[in-house]
Amino acid sequence: MRAAVLQLSAQGMSSTKLYNYIRIASKQGVKVLLLGEYILNPFFKELQNLSPSMIKEHSEHQIKVLRELSSTYKLTIIAPIIIVKRGKIYKTIAKFAPSSTSYYQQQLLINYSHWNEEKFFANEQKAIESPLIFKIDGFKFGVMSGFELHFDKIFEEISSKNVDCILLPSVSTFDSYERWKALILSRAFTHNCYILRANRIGEYTQDGFTWYFYGDSLLASPNGELLEHLGNKEELMIVDMQHSEVLRARKFWGFKETIHKRSSL
């Protein structure tokens, strides 16, 4: 399975870079392309100063563009996008397939005093469900937000789904570089699946303080190894993943089998 991460800063209403990079990815045989968080929309802190109608107009434009690109180039695009319905604002991850579009509403949102998405967005608070899961050419993907990677409950919901790769859009900043890398590699190892992470780049300044988004989009192997990663610049990363490598890692380490033998006790 050939996939790609497009590491970008927020793109505003311009679609030029999306067109150019997606055309390149298509020529290279990419089947799935992943974008980071707050690429299609302004960063969360900026959204707080925009009206719902302005956010809706911006998002509808981006949705139209990505539907056209997915259909034209016959690839699936996974992209976080802000949705506005009846004046309420929702944080979602969209799956743009050549013939359909679906949305995953993020279940767990950041709720810190300096960054409170849970308070701002209208996402429903309910019992944790499985994140978005889909299959292409027999290769199974799961989609969750970067923040959701922290929670064991999410993984309980997908543990029986035999996901080959978790697609992880994120918006990591501050001094979290090493912590995020350690978390991703650990989750990939304990669940014996690939994790493909897309982190945005760029910066946001508020009251003289700058939030730096450092990139480091990466691919972790089912054995918890770092296979590929980017720096902090705009870049397209194309990767190849093998279903056989997932099966080999699960057989070798036997984590799932150890639990399965005890499931009826």
Order of alpha helices (4+ residues) and beta strands (2+ residues): beta-alpha-beta-alpha-alpha-beta-beta-beta-beta-beta-alpha-beta-beta-alpha-beta-alpha-beta-beta-beta-beta-beta-beta-alpha-alpha
